[in-house]
Amino acid sequence: MSSEKLRRRVAWEAARLMYSREETEYYRAKLKAARRIATGEFKPSDLPSNREIRDEIQAMARMLEGPGRTENLREMRVEALRMMRILRRFRPRLIGSTLTGHVRRGSDIDIHIFSDSLESVAGTLDAEGIPYEVERKRVRKHGEERTYVHLHIEDRFRFELTMYPADKAHYVFKSSITGKAIERASIAELEQLLAREYPDMALDEAVLEAEKKVDRFQIYEMLLLPLEQVKESPKHHPEGDALYHSLQVFDLAREELPYDEEFLLAALLHDVGKAIDPRDHVPAALAALDGFITPRTAWLIEHHMEGHAALEGTIGVRARRRLELSEDFEELKLLARCDHRGRRRGVPASTLDEALEYLRDLARMCDS
């Protein structure tokens, strides 16, 4: 294989690994790709540059995501502006694909902020009710080890805030891809970009509209957490609390249909009404979830008790025929089986964070 052909194939495979999130770093992606493709030894000079891989990722995004990618980019930029206005006192700068337009499905919104006090940044986010996680990452570069502080925010889009000392606000950061100064935008510069790129958009109204949009996964978490305090009858639920049961059911459902988000949501959320109205938990669940789940997920939750009766043969003939009219009848019976099996004591189960993170990633993969 010629070195040029090898280079192109490695670039494509590395791009595929990064697009699918199997790898997140260029260096690791190109090494893994080269090992898969090259039959013998390969020289570092044979490997593609980060820029070549980035271009392949963008080509994949254009091919696989179609026109929806343009609308997604617009929403990400509006969300970036909303977050930057919240963090205004820390002189935020938007960087990365949301600024340049090189987004792909699942891209983060990357923002640099400048402060000598993590507590001040955390306090600002806390005051806005924005949940976050702090990560301290050690990086060794040019013989020097540094610790970078990242704040990760899971919202309608995923944010990564990287915090630098306040006196670095005017420092020129260089791209690992091009070696040149990275593009970045202040609040005013982002507002100018939005006005230029989307002249028909009323900017302040768009930001207000973005503020009103609720992250559905935060709603799910809010409804699921109280289930930990719901202790059920040991006769029918020897496993203990309703949250532990729900997580067991989710794990069993994931083993059966790992890429069916609507079915997995029904498995995880089917009992949330028990923390609202234990005597009539199904209508309570549907009322609380109204507007945050699809009609298919709602149908599975609504009829999951009848699914048990269908499996046990205790349902009436007319009621069974009515359920059989649905194309989701087999999934309903599968949900009932998972619900029945998810009642074991002491078995390992996903945490709530792990279950929601899996569903978030699945939603991003499916662009929903």
WOUR-V755810 format. One record per residue. N is the residue number from 1. RES is the residue in one letter. PHI is phi in radians with two decimals (999 if undefined). OMEGA is omega in degrees with one decimal (none if undefined). Layout:
n=N res=RES phi=PHI omega=OMEGA
n=N res=RES phi=PHI omega=OMEGA
//
This chain:
n=1 res=M phi=999 omega=179.7
n=2 res=S phi=-1.14 omega=-178.4
n=3 res=S phi=-1.08 omega=-179.9
n=4 res=E phi=-1.19 omega=178.7
n=5 res=K phi=-1.15 omega=176.9
n=6 res=L phi=-1.04 omega=-178.8
n=7 res=R phi=-1.06 omega=-179.1
n=8 res=R phi=-1.15 omega=-178.7
n=9 res=R phi=-1.17 omega=177.4
n=10 res=V phi=-1.14 omega=178.6
n=11 res=A phi=-1.06 omega=-178.9
n=12 res=W phi=-1.16 omega=-178.5
n=13 res=E phi=-1.17 omega=177.2
n=14 res=A phi=-1.09 omega=177.9
n=15 res=A phi=-1.11 omega=178.9
n=16 res=R phi=-1.10 omega=178.9
n=17 res=L phi=-1.08 omega=-179.0
n=18 res=M phi=-1.37 omega=179.2
n=19 res=Y phi=-1.12 omega=-179.0
n=20 res=S phi=-1.46 omega=178.4
n=21 res=R phi=1.20 omega=172.1
n=22 res=E phi=-1.20 omega=174.5
n=23 res=E phi=-2.34 omega=-179.3
n=24 res=T phi=-2.07 omega=-178.5
n=25 res=E phi=-2.04 omega=-177.3
n=26 res=Y phi=-1.01 omega=-174.5
n=27 res=Y phi=-1.07 omega=-179.7
n=28 res=R phi=-1.15 omega=-179.5
n=29 res=A phi=-1.13 omega=-177.6
n=30 res=K phi=-1.23 omega=177.3
n=31 res=L phi=-1.16 omega=179.1
n=32 res=K phi=-1.10 omega=179.1
n=33 res=A phi=-1.10 omega=-178.8
n=34 res=A phi=-1.12 omega=179.7
n=35 res=R phi=-1.14 omega=179.6
n=36 res=R phi=-1.33 omega=-170.6
n=37 res=I phi=-1.75 omega=-176.6
n=38 res=A phi=-1.31 omega=-178.8
n=39 res=T phi=-1.41 omega=179.9
n=40 res=G phi=-2.17 omega=178.4
n=41 res=E phi=-1.25 omega=175.6
n=42 res=F phi=-2.29 omega=-179.6
n=43 res=K phi=-1.66 omega=177.1
n=44 res=P phi=-0.93 omega=-179.6
n=45 res=S phi=-1.21 omega=178.0
n=46 res=D phi=-1.37 omega=-174.9
n=47 res=L phi=-1.40 omega=178.9
n=48 res=P phi=-1.24 omega=176.6
n=49 res=S phi=-1.37 omega=175.2
n=50 res=N phi=-1.03 omega=179.9
n=51 res=R phi=-1.10 omega=179.6
n=52 res=E phi=-1.10 omega=179.4
n=53 res=I phi=-1.17 omega=178.9
n=54 res=R phi=-1.03 omega=179.6
n=55 res=D phi=-1.09 omega=177.6
n=56 res=E phi=-1.18 omega=177.9
n=57 res=I phi=-1.06 omega=-179.7
n=58 res=Q phi=-1.15 omega=177.1
n=59 res=A phi=-1.11 omega=176.9
n=60 res=M phi=-1.10 omega=-179.0
n=61 res=A phi=-1.07 omega=179.8
n=62 res=R phi=-1.11 omega=-177.3
n=63 res=M phi=-1.25 omega=-172.0
n=64 res=L phi=-1.54 omega=-172.6
n=65 res=E phi=-1.77 omega=173.9
n=66 res=G phi=1.08 omega=-175.8
n=67 res=P phi=-1.08 omega=-178.7
n=68 res=G phi=-1.08 omega=-179.5
n=69 res=R phi=-1.10 omega=-179.0
n=70 res=T phi=-1.14 omega=178.9
n=71 res=E phi=-1.16 omega=178.7
n=72 res=N phi=-1.07 omega=178.7
n=73 res=L phi=-1.08 omega=179.7
n=74 res=R phi=-1.05 omega=-179.6
n=75 res=E phi=-1.14 omega=179.4
n=76 res=M phi=-1.12 omega=179.6
n=77 res=R phi=-1.18 omega=176.9
n=78 res=V phi=-1.15 omega=177.7
n=79 res=E phi=-1.09 omega=178.2
n=80 res=A phi=-1.07 omega=179.6
n=81 res=L phi=-1.11 omega=178.4
n=82 res=R phi=-1.03 omega=-179.2
n=83 res=M phi=-1.16 omega=-179.3
n=84 res=M phi=-1.14 omega=177.1
n=85 res=R phi=-1.15 omega=176.0
n=86 res=I phi=-1.09 omega=-175.8
n=87 res=L phi=-1.71 omega=-172.8
n=88 res=R phi=-0.90 omega=-174.6
n=89 res=R phi=-1.17 omega=-179.1
n=90 res=F phi=-1.78 omega=176.5
n=91 res=R phi=0.82 omega=-175.5
n=92 res=P phi=-1.16 omega=176.0
n=93 res=R phi=-2.31 omega=176.2
n=94 res=L phi=-1.37 omega=177.3
n=95 res=I phi=-2.30 omega=169.2
n=96 res=G phi=1.36 omega=-168.2
n=97 res=S phi=-1.17 omega=178.8
n=98 res=T phi=-1.14 omega=177.2
n=99 res=L phi=-1.35 omega=-174.4
n=100 res=T phi=-1.35 omega=-178.0
n=101 res=G phi=1.65 omega=-177.9
n=102 res=H phi=-1.54 omega=-178.1
n=103 res=V phi=-1.40 omega=169.8
n=104 res=R phi=-2.39 omega=-178.6
n=105 res=R phi=-0.98 omega=178.4
n=106 res=G phi=1.53 omega=-179.8
n=107 res=S phi=-1.09 omega=172.9
n=108 res=D phi=-1.39 omega=165.4
n=109 res=I phi=-1.73 omega=-173.6
n=110 res=D phi=-1.77 omega=-178.0
n=111 res=I phi=-2.32 omega=170.8
n=112 res=H phi=-1.59 omega=173.7
n=113 res=I phi=-2.25 omega=-172.2
n=114 res=F phi=-2.25 omega=-178.2
n=115 res=S phi=-2.84 omega=174.3
n=116 res=D phi=-1.65 omega=-175.5
n=117 res=S phi=-2.31 omega=174.7
n=118 res=L phi=-1.09 omega=-179.5
n=119 res=E phi=-1.08 omega=179.3
n=120 res=S phi=-1.16 omega=178.5
n=121 res=V phi=-1.12 omega=-179.7
n=122 res=A phi=-1.06 omega=179.4
n=123 res=G phi=-1.09 omega=178.4
n=124 res=T phi=-1.13 omega=178.5
n=125 res=L phi=-1.17 omega=178.2
n=126 res=D phi=-1.06 omega=-178.7
n=127 res=A phi=-1.10 omega=179.2
n=128 res=E phi=-1.59 omega=-178.9
n=129 res=G phi=1.23 omega=-177.8
n=130 res=I phi=-1.73 omega=178.5
n=131 res=P phi=-1.29 omega=-176.4
n=132 res=Y phi=-2.70 omega=172.5
n=133 res=E phi=-2.23 omega=179.9
n=134 res=V phi=-1.75 omega=176.1
n=135 res=E phi=-2.17 omega=172.9
n=136 res=R phi=-1.88 omega=-173.4
n=137 res=K phi=-2.03 omega=177.7
n=138 res=R phi=-1.55 omega=-179.4
n=139 res=V phi=-2.26 omega=176.9
n=140 res=R phi=-1.83 omega=-176.1
n=141 res=K phi=-2.53 omega=-179.6
n=142 res=H phi=0.94 omega=177.0
n=143 res=G phi=1.32 omega=-177.7
n=144 res=E phi=-2.16 omega=179.6
n=145 res=E phi=-1.74 omega=179.1
n=146 res=R phi=-2.27 omega=176.0
n=147 res=T phi=-1.94 omega=179.1
n=148 res=Y phi=-1.84 omega=178.9
n=149 res=V phi=-1.80 omega=177.9
n=150 res=H phi=-2.05 omega=171.2
n=151 res=L phi=-2.01 omega=-178.1
n=152 res=H phi=-1.78 omega=-178.6
n=153 res=I phi=-2.13 omega=174.9
n=154 res=E phi=-1.76 omega=178.7
n=155 res=D phi=-2.37 omega=175.1
n=156 res=R phi=-0.99 omega=170.3
n=157 res=F phi=-2.16 omega=179.9
n=158 res=R phi=-1.52 omega=177.6
n=159 res=F phi=-1.88 omega=165.9
n=160 res=E phi=-2.20 omega=176.5
n=161 res=L phi=-1.72 omega=176.8
n=162 res=T phi=-1.90 omega=-174.0
n=163 res=M phi=-1.75 omega=176.4
n=164 res=Y phi=-2.12 omega=175.7
n=165 res=P phi=-1.01 omega=-175.9
n=166 res=A phi=-1.01 omega=-176.9
n=167 res=D phi=-1.36 omega=177.8
n=168 res=K phi=-1.69 omega=-175.4
n=169 res=A phi=-1.04 omega=-179.1
n=170 res=H phi=-1.86 omega=178.8
n=171 res=Y phi=-1.24 omega=-179.9
n=172 res=V phi=-1.61 omega=177.6
n=173 res=F phi=-1.48 omega=-178.3
n=174 res=K phi=-1.90 omega=-178.8
n=175 res=S phi=-1.34 omega=174.8
n=176 res=S phi=-1.28 omega=-179.3
n=177 res=I phi=-1.55 omega=-174.4
n=178 res=T phi=-1.84 omega=-175.5
n=179 res=G phi=1.37 omega=180.0
n=180 res=K phi=-1.72 omega=177.7
n=181 res=A phi=-1.02 omega=-178.5
n=182 res=I phi=-1.29 omega=174.6
n=183 res=E phi=-1.28 omega=175.7
n=184 res=R phi=-2.64 omega=-175.7
n=185 res=A phi=-2.41 omega=172.0
n=186 res=S phi=-1.35 omega=177.5
n=187 res=I phi=-1.03 omega=-178.3
n=188 res=A phi=-1.10 omega=-178.8
n=189 res=E phi=-1.21 omega=176.6
n=190 res=L phi=-1.19 omega=176.5
n=191 res=E phi=-1.06 omega=177.8
n=192 res=Q phi=-1.14 omega=177.8
n=193 res=L phi=-1.07 omega=-179.5
n=194 res=L phi=-1.11 omega=178.9
n=195 res=A phi=-1.13 omega=-179.2
n=196 res=R phi=-1.32 omega=-175.7
n=197 res=E phi=-1.37 omega=-176.0
n=198 res=Y phi=-2.26 omega=-173.0
n=199 res=P phi=-1.09 omega=-178.3
n=200 res=D phi=-1.55 omega=-176.6
n=201 res=M phi=-1.60 omega=172.9
n=202 res=A phi=-1.41 omega=-166.3
n=203 res=L phi=-1.06 omega=-176.5
n=204 res=D phi=-1.11 omega=177.6
n=205 res=E phi=-1.15 omega=179.3
n=206 res=A phi=-1.11 omega=178.8
n=207 res=V phi=-1.17 omega=177.8
n=208 res=L phi=-1.09 omega=178.3
n=209 res=E phi=-1.11 omega=178.4
n=210 res=A phi=-1.10 omega=179.2
n=211 res=E phi=-1.11 omega=-177.4
n=212 res=K phi=-1.36 omega=-177.1
n=213 res=K phi=-1.29 omega=-174.5
n=214 res=V phi=-1.74 omega=173.5
n=215 res=D phi=-1.30 omega=-174.0
n=216 res=R phi=-1.08 omega=-179.1
n=217 res=F phi=-1.23 omega=174.0
n=218 res=Q phi=-1.22 omega=175.0
n=219 res=I phi=-1.13 omega=178.9
n=220 res=Y phi=-1.03 omega=-179.2
n=221 res=E phi=-1.09 omega=-179.1
n=222 res=M phi=-1.08 omega=-179.3
n=223 res=L phi=-1.41 omega=-176.4
n=224 res=L phi=-1.43 omega=-175.2
n=225 res=L phi=-0.96 omega=-179.7
n=226 res=P phi=-1.12 omega=-179.4
n=227 res=L phi=-1.14 omega=178.6
n=228 res=E phi=-1.12 omega=-179.8
n=229 res=Q phi=-1.64 omega=-179.1
n=230 res=V phi=-1.60 omega=178.6
n=231 res=K phi=-1.65 omega=-174.2
n=232 res=E phi=-1.83 omega=-178.7
n=233 res=S phi=-1.06 omega=178.9
n=234 res=P phi=-1.04 omega=-179.5
n=235 res=K phi=-1.16 omega=-176.8
n=236 res=H phi=-1.70 omega=-178.2
n=237 res=H phi=-2.33 omega=-179.2
n=238 res=P phi=-1.18 omega=-176.8
n=239 res=E phi=-1.22 omega=178.8
n=240 res=G phi=2.09 omega=-172.2
n=241 res=D phi=-1.41 omega=-173.9
n=242 res=A phi=-1.26 omega=177.3
n=243 res=L phi=-1.23 omega=177.9
n=244 res=Y phi=-1.03 omega=176.4
n=245 res=H phi=-1.07 omega=-177.5
n=246 res=S phi=-1.07 omega=179.4
n=247 res=L phi=-1.22 omega=173.7
n=248 res=Q phi=-1.09 omega=-179.6
n=249 res=V phi=-1.10 omega=177.7
n=250 res=F phi=-1.04 omega=-179.2
n=251 res=D phi=-1.07 omega=178.8
n=252 res=L phi=-1.15 omega=178.5
n=253 res=A phi=-1.13 omega=-179.9
n=254 res=R phi=-1.14 omega=176.0
n=255 res=E phi=-1.12 omega=-176.7
n=256 res=E phi=-1.52 omega=-175.8
n=257 res=L phi=-2.34 omega=-170.7
n=258 res=P phi=-1.17 omega=-176.7
n=259 res=Y phi=-1.99 omega=179.0
n=260 res=D phi=-1.75 omega=-174.3
n=261 res=E phi=-1.06 omega=-177.4
n=262 res=E phi=-1.12 omega=178.7
n=263 res=F phi=-1.17 omega=-179.9
n=264 res=L phi=-1.13 omega=176.8
n=265 res=L phi=-1.13 omega=177.7
n=266 res=A phi=-1.07 omega=179.1
n=267 res=A phi=-1.11 omega=-177.1
n=268 res=L phi=-1.30 omega=-169.8
n=269 res=L phi=-1.81 omega=-169.1
n=270 res=H phi=-1.07 omega=-176.5
n=271 res=D phi=-1.94 omega=-175.1
n=272 res=V phi=-1.07 omega=179.8
n=273 res=G phi=-1.17 omega=-178.6
n=274 res=K phi=-1.18 omega=176.1
n=275 res=A phi=-1.53 omega=-178.5
n=276 res=I phi=-1.86 omega=179.1
n=277 res=D phi=-2.54 omega=-176.1
n=278 res=P phi=-1.03 omega=-177.5
n=279 res=R phi=-1.34 omega=-178.3
n=280 res=D phi=-2.55 omega=-166.5
n=281 res=H phi=-1.28 omega=-176.4
n=282 res=V phi=-1.22 omega=176.1
n=283 res=P phi=-1.03 omega=178.8
n=284 res=A phi=-1.11 omega=178.7
n=285 res=A phi=-1.12 omega=-177.8
n=286 res=L phi=-1.13 omega=178.3
n=287 res=A phi=-1.16 omega=-178.7
n=288 res=A phi=-1.20 omega=-176.0
n=289 res=L phi=-1.63 omega=-176.8
n=290 res=D phi=-1.00 omega=-179.9
n=291 res=G phi=1.60 omega=-177.4
n=292 res=F phi=-2.04 omega=175.3
n=293 res=I phi=-2.35 omega=-179.6
n=294 res=T phi=-1.39 omega=175.8
n=295 res=P phi=-0.98 omega=-179.6
n=296 res=R phi=-1.18 omega=177.2
n=297 res=T phi=-1.07 omega=179.4
n=298 res=A phi=-1.07 omega=-179.7
n=299 res=W phi=-1.11 omega=179.2
n=300 res=L phi=-1.11 omega=178.0
n=301 res=I phi=-1.18 omega=-177.3
n=302 res=E phi=-1.01 omega=-172.3
n=303 res=H phi=-1.91 omega=-173.9
n=304 res=H phi=-1.17 omega=176.3
n=305 res=M phi=-1.22 omega=175.8
n=306 res=E phi=-1.16 omega=176.1
n=307 res=G phi=-1.07 omega=176.2
n=308 res=H phi=-1.09 omega=-179.6
n=309 res=A phi=-1.12 omega=178.0
n=310 res=A phi=-1.13 omega=178.8
n=311 res=L phi=-1.19 omega=-175.5
n=312 res=E phi=-1.46 omega=-179.6
n=313 res=G phi=1.34 omega=-178.3
n=314 res=T phi=-1.80 omega=-179.6
n=315 res=I phi=-1.50 omega=178.4
n=316 res=G phi=-1.17 omega=-177.2
n=317 res=V phi=-1.09 omega=-178.6
n=318 res=R phi=-1.12 omega=-179.1
n=319 res=A phi=-1.14 omega=178.7
n=320 res=R phi=-1.13 omega=179.3
n=321 res=R phi=-1.05 omega=178.6
n=322 res=R phi=-1.11 omega=177.8
n=323 res=L phi=-1.17 omega=-177.9
n=324 res=E phi=-1.15 omega=177.4
n=325 res=L phi=-1.19 omega=179.9
n=326 res=S phi=-1.42 omega=176.6
n=327 res=E phi=-1.24 omega=-179.7
n=328 res=D phi=-1.79 omega=-177.9
n=329 res=F phi=-1.07 omega=-179.7
n=330 res=E phi=-1.13 omega=177.0
n=331 res=E phi=-1.16 omega=178.0
n=332 res=L phi=-1.11 omega=178.2
n=333 res=K phi=-1.15 omega=177.5
n=334 res=L phi=-1.14 omega=176.4
n=335 res=L phi=-1.06 omega=179.2
n=336 res=A phi=-1.11 omega=178.4
n=337 res=R phi=-1.12 omega=177.2
n=338 res=C phi=-1.11 omega=179.5
n=339 res=D phi=-1.09 omega=-179.5
n=340 res=H phi=-1.22 omega=-176.8
n=341 res=R phi=-1.36 omega=-175.6
n=342 res=G phi=-1.47 omega=-175.4
n=343 res=R phi=-2.35 omega=-176.4
n=344 res=R phi=-1.80 omega=179.6
n=345 res=R phi=-1.39 omega=167.4
n=346 res=G phi=1.20 omega=-178.9
n=347 res=V phi=-1.41 omega=176.1
n=348 res=P phi=-1.10 omega=176.9
n=349 res=A phi=-2.54 omega=175.4
n=350 res=S phi=-1.04 omega=168.5
n=351 res=T phi=-1.36 omega=177.7
n=352 res=L phi=-1.08 omega=178.1
n=353 res=D phi=-1.05 omega=-179.5
n=354 res=E phi=-1.15 omega=179.8
n=355 res=A phi=-1.12 omega=-179.5
n=356 res=L phi=-1.18 omega=178.4
n=357 res=E phi=-1.13 omega=177.1
n=358 res=Y phi=-1.06 omega=-179.1
n=359 res=L phi=-1.19 omega=175.5
n=360 res=R phi=-1.05 omega=-178.7
n=361 res=D phi=-1.11 omega=178.5
n=362 res=L phi=-1.13 omega=178.5
n=363 res=A phi=-1.10 omega=178.2
n=364 res=R phi=-1.14 omega=-179.2
n=365 res=M phi=-1.10 omega=179.8
n=366 res=C phi=-1.57 omega=177.5
n=367 res=D phi=1.04 omega=179.7
n=368 res=S phi=-2.03 omega=none
//
